[in-house]
Amino acid sequence: MLLRLVGLPLLLAAAIVQAQESVPGRRAHHSLVYDDGSKRVILAGGSTPIEGGRTFTLFNDVWAFDGTRWTSLGAAGPGFSGAAVAWDSRQQRIVSFGVYDGRGSSGALRVLQGSAWNTVGEHPSIRAAEPGFVYDTRRDRFIAFGGSAGRGTALGETWALSGTTWSKVDVPGPPARQAHAMVFDAKRNVVVVFGGMGTGAPGQPPPLFGDTWEFDGTTWTQKQVTGPAARNSAGATFDSKRGVVVLFGGSGPDGFFGDTWSWDGTAWRKLADTGPEARVMGYMAYDRNRDRVVLFGGRKGWPDGDLNDTWEWDGNSWRRVTTRP
């Protein structure tokens, strides 16, 4: 988990800077989700290195994107990064699980109310940043898998959340990992997991995965297919019109990726090699109302490579969005 402690004065300064901007600041480790109630993409939190990478600013802001402009919704308590967010279509709300809060990983379960995160529960046994967390629309429950409890660690448990009650799904599944792509395919009613980063042996870099798994609510199944190269922290979302998972970018042993792929449950298909600049943590959300995949920010280098550009994928090509103030 590539995060460090940041002091309160830096958090206050970040909040002031964000209030003065018309677009979100440069960042990675942020959260992006589509709010089907307001018909907007919501961005929250994240971090960016400062002082040459010696420390970090953690963001505490919330933004909304309607296709033409970003609107600041204000600050939302302490800064955070590495949170997984999902849209609860039954209760019409944004739910967050797992987070890095400047002190370590947390198993907090939170609901976004306006621009404020309201903590409604805590996982009973694990703390995780950068976990997988999705809402299963068919079974009306959330599924969480993986994440990091601290630097150099990865988790491999599967949990189901109904209401505020967590239940461990004790079945064989993917190897432990963090920073993986995890999306709910609402056409086939399965959770899709791709890639991520495991736990390395002492003194060795952590392994990167290029495997594809699906969870049908009861059983995990590894799909024996060829697809994107092994990577961590790719952006991914479900395109409900075309019925495919869309994946972009990520980081591999030789650097950052800038390729775009789709998964339909049978095969991976490369869609593009051009578009947004190659990056890691270029997170995405599918705007169902406008039929666009929206990508914001990410990281193209260290320590001065964080981005705050906005891109849209229309199913055929990428276009950089020139946002209005």
Protein Blocks (a to p, Z undefined) as FASTA:
>chain_A
ZZddddfklmmmmmmmmmmpcbdcddehiacdddfklopacdeejiddeehhpaccddfb
dcddehjaccdebjehjadehiacdddfknopaddehjaehjaccfbdcddehjaccdfb
dcfkbccehiacdddfklopaddeedjfbehiacfbdcddehjaccddddddddddehia
cdddfknopacdeejjddddehiacdddfbdcddehjaccddddddddddehiacdddfk
nopacdeejidfkbccfbdcddehjaccdfbfcdcdddehiacdddfklopacdeehjfb
dfklcccbdcddehjaccdddddZZ
